[in-house]
Amino acid sequence: MRTIVELRNVSIKGKGQYRLKNIHLNIESQERIALLGKSGAGKTTLIQVLNGTLVPDCGEAKWKGLEIHRLSQRKRQSIGTLWQDLRLIEELTVIQNINSGSLGRHNLIWAIGNLLGFIDNEHGLNCLSAVGLSNEKIHSSIMELSGGQKQRVAIARLLNQKSELLLADEPISNLDPVLVDDILNLFLSSGRYYSIDVPETAIVSLHRPDLIHNFSRVIGLKEGQIVFDQSTKNISKEDLKSIYQ
Amino acid sequence: MTEKGKSLSAPILAFLPAIALIPVLSEIFKEVHGGGLHLLGKFALASFQPSLDPLIIQHAFRGLQITIATALISWTISMCAGSLLGVLSSNVFWRSYRNLGWLSSVFNSLISIPRSIHELVWGLLLLQLFGLNPWVAIVAICIPYSALVARVLRDQLESLDHRPMVAITKNGASPISAFFTALMPAMVPIMTTYGSYRLECALRGATLLGVFGLGGIGTELQLTLQSLEFNEMWTSLWMLGVLMFGLEKTMAQIRKRQAKSINLQKFLLPGLFIIMGLFILCFLWLQILEVDILSTLRMHPITLPQSKELIKAIYSFKYFELIFNTLLIMVLATGIAVGLPPVMLILFPTKKWVTALNILWSFLRLIPPPLSALLLLLITTPSVSVAALALGIHNLGIMGRLLKEGLESQNNAQHQAMLSAGAGMRGAWLYGLFSKQSKSYLAYGAYRADVIVRETSVVGVIGGVGLGWQLQESLSSFGWSEVIVIIAIYIFITRGVETVSNNIRKTLLIDPTKTQINNVFQPNRFVFQ
């Protein structure tokens, strides 16, 4: 295992208060990390620092030794994000959205070809199967899908990116209980899942502490600060209480 | 002092501008001379007896074809150039290129000047520079239209949700691929709607330029009016009317279909092929009509004015009077255009009356404002009021149609509730239908003032007043220093009016209780005309 992400004394301020305060964090490859905390604890902010959307007001956030917000286009492909608001392109079809996950590996002509429906991507279809959506849906417009189906398309797009690190912000909030297990299994599986490569490292923010058992490590956040950061087996009820009180 | 609850509400405010008709008509009636009344009567009667002489029909049909081909070529070029400029002038396009963000401001400044000047002014300028050539009309339309398309595209691009684009960029896509993938699909339906409006405008523009001698149906209209051959004039007017009616209906159908859903894969490529095919076809068409579209533009040598001459020109005009008259034409014309449609509708809000008004509005839209001004001059003398009335009634035709479409597209549950509660026909219309539309209607009226101020140049030339008239005078005498000064003033006035109308629109379109933009006359639907 090697360190892929390093956060040193990272703070983010917003509206007169800290959204993140003095965060120190090392993330090793192949770790499966659950982020826990109440709404507003800083989970989304931390994920946005990790994908380079937010630049720390102080401190350093690094991906393999390079500042995250300065990463080149090629290196940005290594970090995939499942956004809380999904950020799907409503005007495009399911398969066009999934294909957009691999834009980092292709040029503008390919991008235009995808818009015109010329791109038939087998890997994209495998990603769709992996999230449990039938192939009949590939040409459906995103607007025609339910909330849960949209969530799965967003996950398929993320898988199609073939990233090394998976950042997921509340990925199961719109899913029914059976699908919650399937999606978590997918995120936590190592290596291949339904013939697709799953990112080897995952950081998943959750609002349900009962789902942390299969993660290797749990980070608890409260008011922008890390309250605990330890192996899942060492998490006690008191730890969980401390972040939800 | 205005107390809360006692200020005028939007539905009433929408009626008030109609007051402009009173000073306009009183000035016109003061100067009326009976000699021209029978001519006006002849003009009206001739509408029932258009000339059916095959030679006249042939001439009119040829003119119509030239206008259509000119409009289509201008429209294609301006849509392509405008789309490119719109992308380049948007902040969102340059956002990902950190060191090049300033380029959006450069492109924005670049498009702000051409769109401030009406296509007729460009046409007259180019006519002086290059002489009579089919390209003069095409380029005259393309310059302001490209800038207008660019402005709308830019505004729409900025108003879209950028989060999907950010998401794709953060995942490693190149900024340009992310831009096209995330934003272009949303832009296609908007640009189709806007493009259809622009095509109607291009046809009107090409007709108008024809009135000033640049060929096509407009020239036929001008020549027949000048020789008082009203029956022949009506042959051309009916042809133009049928064309505009057909186009309006077709475009309304396209907008309706496309509002439901648009399949990018099935739509984009065939659409592009059809447009390019039409473009090439129009060249061949003009050649067949013996309009030498392939001839090259040759610039007549002109002497550019020295700085001394420019300074002299600055001091040579009575600016206050010219600017005042131009703004007065705009205010009066906007009042007529905005205030009269609701007044006309509330008189008898029945289906038959609305249909009759719709026919009247179609007719008013059809006649280019300079021809209306010339018709008015048959019975009165040139004045601000003649220019304002000619411009006002043309725009009244456009505002009337928009109001009718807006009223028809909204839910009429409140109207029915009012009627079932025993409200009278007019009361129910005012409270149950119009009140819902009034704010957005007024907001669109504010935008119309932008368009009207540009058009003052068109009627000023005929009405003998304002900057338009002075521009024509200076152009005829090759006074280039004066032309430059007048155009600079025009740009200044247009930008000023644009800023004021933007602020009015923003104030009107935001509902403070919902912080939401009203959607019926939403800018992305109707800022287009």
Interface residues (C-beta under 8 A of the other chain):
Chain A: N51 G52 T53 Q73 R74 K75 R76 Q77 S78 I79 G80 T81 W83 D85 R87 L88 I89 E90 E91 L92 Q96 S100 G101 L103 G104 R105 H106 N107 L108 W110 A111 I112 N114 L115 L116 G117 S141 L158 Q161 S163
Chain B: R163 P164 V166 A167 I168 T169 K170 N171 G172 A173 S174 I176 S177 A178 F180 T181 A182 M184 P185 A186 V188 P189 S261 I262 L264 Q265 L268 L269
